[in-house]
Each structure stands twice: as C-alpha cells, then as structure tokens.
Amino acid sequence: MIDDQEVIRTTAILEEMTEYIEDTIAYADISDVSYEVDEEMEEIICVLTFSRGTGEYQVGINWFGVIDAFSKNIPKMLLVDIHNAICGRYLKGIMDLAKKEHEIESN
C-alpha cells in the first residue's frame, strides 16, 4: 500500500518529468495528465495524453522515468523524444549538482 507521503513525493517527481517533456517536445501537446496506482507494483503511473492534431497517444511513466505503457499506434520517435527529455534533464541536473559540490569542496 502506498502511503500519503509517498504519493506526494512521487507526484512531485512525475510533475517535474512532465515539465521536462513539455519543454522539450514541441511537435506534440500534452492534452491530459492523470495518475493511476499500479497495485501490483505498488507505484504510481503518470499517464500523459499527447495530441499531434492527427491523433492522440497515451504514455504511462513511473517515477523512475521508465515508460511503463504506451498506445500501440504511437510514433516511435515520440517515445524516443520522451525518453531523451526525461534522461537528458535529469542527467543535466545531476551534473549541475556535482559541479556545485565540487566548487564547495574546492573553496
């Protein structure tokens, strides 16, 4: 069972990932964001609905940034771009933190 504090922490992470995706992918709009609980895995899944004008596609992402599920007809490049948006921004954040820590240790 997922406790309330875990829901708050997980939702915050998923919201941040959603912002990364929105900032990075210009050719598809996020038209809906919802959250589902995967009881079996005991985790929250963020379900994003993308609209490209020609169709809508859904993608489910867990708090690790793993694409958990997606529409069968989703363009594969959209999946790649979602993955790259999440990984690229998180890795940049980790690098920025490492640089700050190194600067503090150097002073």
Residue frames as a rotation matrix with the C-alpha (Angstrom) as fourth column:
MET 1
0.579 0.816 0.000 0.00
0.816 -0.579 0.000 0.00
0.000 0.000 -1.000 0.00
ILE 2
-0.352 -0.668 0.656 1.26
0.658 -0.675 -0.334 3.46
0.666 0.313 0.677 -0.91
ASP 3
-0.051 0.313 -0.948 1.17
0.919 -0.357 -0.167 5.97
-0.391 -0.880 -0.270 1.96
ASP 4
0.844 0.536 -0.028 0.20
0.493 -0.796 -0.352 9.64
-0.211 0.283 -0.936 1.58
GLN 5
0.435 -0.756 -0.490 3.77
-0.315 -0.637 0.703 10.95
-0.844 -0.152 -0.515 1.83
GLU 6
-0.502 -0.606 0.617 4.93
0.335 0.522 0.785 8.63
-0.797 0.601 -0.059 -0.95
VAL 7
0.295 0.689 0.662 2.05
0.935 -0.064 -0.350 9.83
-0.198 0.722 -0.663 -3.13
ILE 8
0.899 0.027 -0.436 3.14
0.038 -0.999 0.016 13.45
-0.436 -0.031 -0.900 -2.59
ARG 9
-0.009 -0.992 -0.129 6.83
-0.321 -0.119 0.939 12.71
-0.947 0.050 -0.317 -3.33
THR 10
-0.448 -0.144 0.882 6.08
0.616 0.665 0.422 10.55
-0.648 0.733 -0.209 -6.36
THR 11
0.574 0.739 0.354 3.58
0.788 -0.380 -0.485 13.01
-0.224 0.557 -0.800 -7.82
ALA 12
0.686 -0.391 -0.613 6.11
-0.236 -0.917 0.321 15.84
-0.688 -0.075 -0.722 -7.46
ILE 13
-0.420 -0.877 0.235 8.72
-0.090 0.298 0.950 13.83
-0.903 0.378 -0.204 -9.38
LEU 14
-0.259 0.403 0.878 6.21
0.875 0.483 0.036 12.91
-0.410 0.777 -0.478 -12.09
GLU 15
0.812 0.541 -0.218 5.11
0.431 -0.808 -0.401 16.55
-0.393 0.232 -0.890 -12.42
GLU 16
0.235 -0.821 -0.520 8.74
-0.427 -0.568 0.704 17.58
-0.873 0.056 -0.484 -12.89
MET 17
-0.608 -0.424 0.672 9.22
0.333 0.632 0.700 14.93
-0.721 0.649 -0.243 -15.58
THR 18
0.291 0.810 0.510 6.07
0.894 -0.040 -0.446 16.18
-0.340 0.585 -0.736 -17.30
GLU 19
0.773 -0.082 -0.629 7.54
-0.108 -0.994 -0.003 19.69
-0.625 0.071 -0.777 -17.35
TYR 20
-0.325 -0.946 0.018 10.75
-0.243 0.102 0.965 18.34
-0.914 0.309 -0.263 -18.91
ILE 21
-0.434 0.230 0.871 8.73
0.760 0.613 0.217 16.63
-0.484 0.756 -0.440 -21.63
GLU 22
0.663 0.749 -0.013 6.57
0.650 -0.584 -0.486 19.73
-0.372 0.313 -0.874 -22.28
ASP 23
0.516 -0.539 -0.666 9.68
-0.325 -0.842 0.430 21.93
-0.792 -0.005 -0.610 -22.54
THR 24
-0.470 -0.859 0.202 11.47
-0.222 0.337 0.915 19.55
-0.854 0.385 -0.349 -24.92
ILE 25
-0.637 0.281 0.717 8.84
0.697 0.608 0.381 18.21
-0.329 0.743 -0.583 -27.31
ALA 26
-0.701 0.302 -0.646 7.41
-0.310 -0.945 -0.107 20.98
-0.643 0.125 0.756 -29.47
TYR 27
-0.797 0.325 -0.509 5.58
-0.504 0.107 0.857 18.88
0.333 0.940 0.078 -32.06
ALA 28
-0.233 0.760 -0.607 3.09
0.449 0.637 0.627 17.26
0.863 -0.126 -0.489 -29.66
ASP 29
-0.330 0.227 0.916 0.99
-0.691 -0.720 -0.070 18.85
0.644 -0.656 0.394 -26.93
ILE 30
-0.918 0.146 -0.370 0.15
0.356 0.714 -0.602 17.18
0.176 -0.684 -0.708 -23.65
SER 31
-0.419 0.850 0.318 -3.63
-0.300 -0.460 0.835 17.39
0.857 0.254 0.448 -23.59
ASP 32
0.721 0.652 0.235 -4.21
-0.455 0.189 0.871 15.46
0.524 -0.734 0.432 -20.36
VAL 33
-0.566 -0.821 -0.072 -2.28
-0.411 0.357 -0.839 14.27
0.714 -0.445 -0.540 -17.32
SER 34
0.629 0.732 0.262 -3.67
-0.627 0.278 0.728 11.68
0.460 -0.622 0.634 -14.93
TYR 35
-0.526 -0.786 0.325 -2.29
-0.820 0.368 -0.437 9.36
0.224 -0.497 -0.839 -12.27
GLU 36
0.597 0.650 -0.470 -3.06
-0.488 0.760 0.429 5.70
0.636 -0.027 0.771 -11.74
VAL 37
0.052 -0.542 0.839 -1.97
-0.932 0.275 0.235 3.38
-0.359 -0.794 -0.491 -8.97
ASP 38
0.090 -0.140 -0.986 -0.45
-0.508 0.845 -0.166 0.09
0.857 0.516 0.005 -10.04
GLU 39
0.664 0.292 0.689 -1.43
-0.747 0.220 0.627 -2.02
0.032 -0.931 0.364 -7.05
GLU 40
0.946 -0.302 -0.113 0.64
0.287 0.949 -0.131 -5.00
0.147 0.091 0.985 -8.16
MET 41
0.098 -0.973 0.211 3.87
0.661 -0.095 -0.744 -2.97
0.744 0.212 0.634 -8.45
GLU 42
0.463 0.204 -0.863 2.86
0.844 -0.399 0.358 -0.59
-0.271 -0.894 -0.356 -5.65
GLU 43
-0.704 -0.670 -0.236 3.70
0.537 -0.719 0.441 2.50
-0.465 0.184 0.866 -7.67
ILE 44
0.340 0.762 -0.551 2.01
0.111 -0.615 -0.781 5.50
-0.934 0.205 -0.294 -9.23
ILE 45
-0.409 -0.373 0.833 1.96
0.860 0.147 0.488 5.79
-0.304 0.916 0.260 -13.00
CYS 46
-0.261 0.262 -0.929 1.67
-0.213 -0.954 -0.209 9.17
-0.942 0.143 0.305 -14.70
VAL 47
-0.087 0.329 0.940 -0.48
0.875 0.477 -0.086 8.80
-0.476 0.815 -0.329 -17.82
LEU 48
-0.469 -0.149 -0.870 0.19
-0.186 -0.947 0.262 11.52
-0.863 0.285 0.417 -20.39
THR 49
0.379 0.596 0.708 -2.11
0.719 0.291 -0.631 12.02
-0.582 0.749 -0.318 -23.37
PHE 50
-0.617 -0.654 -0.437 -0.36
0.115 -0.625 0.772 13.62
-0.778 0.426 0.461 -26.33
SER 51
0.614 0.765 0.193 -2.12
0.388 -0.079 -0.918 15.30
-0.687 0.639 -0.346 -29.22
ARG 52
-0.587 -0.810 -0.003 -0.46
0.345 -0.253 0.904 15.88
-0.733 0.530 0.427 -32.58
GLY 53
-0.390 0.530 -0.753 -3.53
-0.752 -0.655 -0.072 17.09
-0.532 0.538 0.654 -34.42
THR 54
-0.301 0.227 -0.926 -3.79
-0.762 0.526 0.377 13.84
0.573 0.819 0.015 -36.35
GLY 55
0.317 0.421 -0.850 -4.35
0.162 0.859 0.486 11.67
0.934 -0.292 0.204 -33.32
GLU 56
0.454 -0.152 0.878 -3.95
-0.855 -0.350 0.382 11.18
0.249 -0.924 -0.290 -29.59
TYR 57
0.130 -0.537 -0.833 -1.47
0.060 0.843 -0.534 8.88
0.990 0.020 0.142 -27.92
GLN 58
0.864 0.152 0.480 -1.04
-0.458 -0.158 0.875 7.80
0.209 -0.976 -0.067 -24.32
VAL 59
-0.054 -0.913 -0.404 2.16
-0.015 0.405 -0.914 7.08
0.998 -0.043 -0.036 -22.46
GLY 60
0.956 0.294 -0.005 2.49
-0.018 0.078 0.997 5.81
0.293 -0.953 0.080 -18.89
ILE 61
-0.007 -0.992 0.122 5.64
-0.122 -0.120 -0.985 6.71
0.992 -0.021 -0.121 -16.94
ASN 62
0.669 0.155 -0.727 6.69
0.663 0.317 0.678 5.61
0.335 -0.936 0.110 -13.47
TRP 63
0.970 -0.227 -0.084 8.76
-0.150 -0.836 0.527 7.74
-0.190 -0.499 -0.845 -11.09
PHE 64
0.179 -0.942 0.284 11.98
0.390 0.332 0.859 6.11
-0.903 -0.043 0.427 -12.27
GLY 65
-0.089 -0.136 -0.987 11.32
-0.721 -0.675 0.158 7.63
-0.688 0.725 -0.038 -15.71
VAL 66
-0.898 -0.179 0.403 10.60
0.074 0.840 0.538 4.24
-0.435 0.512 -0.741 -17.23
ILE 67
-0.422 0.776 -0.469 7.95
-0.891 -0.260 0.372 4.21
0.167 0.575 0.801 -19.94
ASP 68
-0.645 0.222 0.731 5.57
-0.381 0.736 -0.560 1.67
-0.662 -0.640 -0.390 -18.44
ALA 69
-0.114 0.681 0.724 2.94
0.731 0.551 -0.403 1.55
-0.673 0.483 -0.561 -21.21
PHE 70
-0.660 -0.066 -0.748 2.02
-0.338 -0.863 0.375 3.30
-0.670 0.500 0.548 -24.44
SER 71
0.460 0.861 -0.217 -0.57
-0.521 0.064 -0.851 3.40
-0.719 0.504 0.478 -27.20
LYS 72
0.271 -0.314 0.910 0.00
0.525 0.840 0.133 0.83
-0.806 0.442 0.393 -29.94
ASN 73
0.574 0.061 0.817 -0.07
0.807 -0.210 -0.551 3.44
0.137 0.976 -0.170 -32.69
ILE 74
0.796 -0.304 -0.523 2.27
0.023 -0.849 0.528 5.97
-0.605 -0.432 -0.669 -31.05
PRO 75
0.800 -0.594 -0.090 5.03
-0.211 -0.137 -0.968 7.25
0.562 0.793 -0.235 -33.33
LYS 76
0.602 -0.616 -0.507 8.28
0.765 0.627 0.147 5.62
0.227 -0.477 0.849 -32.17
MET 77
-0.328 -0.751 0.574 10.11
0.504 -0.653 -0.566 8.94
0.799 0.104 0.592 -32.43
LEU 78
0.307 0.516 0.800 7.75
-0.470 -0.648 0.599 10.37
0.828 -0.560 0.043 -29.80
LEU 79
0.961 -0.005 -0.277 8.74
0.217 0.635 0.742 7.58
0.172 -0.773 0.611 -27.42
VAL 80
0.104 -0.995 -0.002 12.42
0.919 0.097 -0.383 8.28
0.381 0.038 0.924 -28.07
ASP 81
-0.289 -0.199 0.937 11.91
0.095 -0.979 -0.178 12.01
0.953 0.038 0.302 -27.52
ILE 82
0.743 0.568 0.355 10.03
-0.347 -0.128 0.929 11.42
0.573 -0.813 0.102 -24.24
HIS 83
0.767 -0.524 -0.371 12.84
0.640 0.672 0.373 9.18
0.054 -0.523 0.850 -23.01
ASN 84
-0.173 -0.904 0.392 15.50
0.816 -0.354 -0.457 11.67
0.552 0.240 0.799 -24.07
ALA 85
0.125 0.297 0.947 13.66
-0.187 -0.930 0.316 14.57
0.974 -0.217 -0.060 -22.43
ILE 86
0.959 0.269 0.088 13.49
-0.147 0.207 0.967 12.79
0.242 -0.941 0.238 -19.09
CYS 87
0.608 -0.776 -0.168 17.02
0.790 0.569 0.229 11.38
-0.082 -0.272 0.959 -19.14
GLY 88
-0.061 -0.679 0.732 18.66
0.681 -0.564 -0.466 14.49
0.730 0.470 0.497 -20.55
ARG 89
0.298 0.243 0.923 17.19
-0.339 -0.877 0.340 16.86
0.893 -0.414 -0.179 -18.00
TYR 90
0.997 0.057 0.045 17.81
-0.063 0.372 0.926 14.55
0.036 -0.926 0.375 -15.04
LEU 91
0.418 -0.909 0.010 21.39
0.906 0.416 -0.077 13.89
0.066 0.041 0.997 -16.09
LYS 92
-0.060 -0.391 0.918 21.93
0.306 -0.883 -0.356 17.63
0.950 0.259 0.172 -16.53
GLY 93
0.679 0.403 0.614 20.57
-0.437 -0.450 0.779 18.17
0.590 -0.797 -0.130 -13.02
ILE 94
0.901 -0.406 -0.151 22.89
0.405 0.668 0.624 15.53
-0.152 -0.624 0.767 -11.59
MET 95
0.082 -0.908 0.411 25.85
0.895 -0.114 -0.431 17.09
0.438 0.403 0.803 -13.39
ASP 96
0.159 0.047 0.986 24.94
-0.082 -0.995 0.061 20.56
0.984 -0.090 -0.154 -12.11
LEU 97
0.946 0.206 0.251 24.76
-0.268 0.059 0.962 19.24
0.183 -0.977 0.111 -8.53
ALA 98
0.630 -0.773 -0.074 28.13
0.772 0.613 0.167 17.52
-0.084 -0.162 0.983 -8.91
LYS 99
-0.039 -0.631 0.775 29.68
0.587 -0.642 -0.493 20.77
0.809 0.436 0.395 -10.19
LYS 100
0.488 0.301 0.820 28.26
-0.396 -0.761 0.514 22.71
0.778 -0.575 -0.252 -7.22
GLU 101
0.991 -0.135 -0.014 29.57
0.083 0.519 0.851 20.13
-0.107 -0.844 0.526 -4.75
HIS 102
0.314 -0.928 0.202 32.99
0.930 0.257 -0.263 20.24
0.192 0.271 0.943 -6.40
GLU 103
0.042 -0.245 0.969 33.02
0.168 -0.954 -0.248 24.06
0.985 0.173 0.000 -6.18
ILE 104
0.809 0.314 0.497 32.15
-0.422 -0.279 0.863 23.92
0.409 -0.908 -0.093 -2.48
GLU 105
0.849 -0.524 -0.063 34.90
0.473 0.703 0.531 21.38
-0.234 -0.481 0.845 -1.79
SER 106
0.164 -0.822 0.545 37.41
0.841 -0.171 -0.513 23.46
0.515 0.542 0.664 -3.74
ASN 107
0.263 -0.008 0.965 36.77
-0.151 -0.988 0.033 26.59
0.953 -0.155 -0.261 -1.65
